[in-house]
Every structure is written in structure tokens, then in C-alpha cells.
Amino acid sequence: MIDEYVFVVQPVLAGHGPTLLAGLRERIQLELVDRQEFRSGVTALRFRPGG
């Protein structure tokens, strides 16, 4: 069981590579708990299941 998810978003498009959650079998609703933005343009998003 996962208590929280943290996604760090880089402002770059790669155009290729693995899909983040390719094996996900069902939709999971997430509730945004926190967001932190950095001067570099990177954003860290923290979510909890539910919501």
C-alpha cells in the first residue's frame, strides 16, 4: 500500500522513454497535499490516494 506519491516535474519534453505508470490497471483518485516550486522551473507535487 502506498501512502503518498511525489512527482517531480521537469520543464523539459523528452519525446521518448518509458511511460510513467504503464502497468496501472485502474484509475486512482489522488488528493493534492503539497506543491513546491523551485527557481529552476521544477515543481514537486505530493499526493495522497483518495480525494
Secondary structure, 3 states (H helix, E strand, C coil): CCCCEEEEECCCCCCCCCCCCCCCCCCCCEEEEEEEECCCCCEEEEEEECC
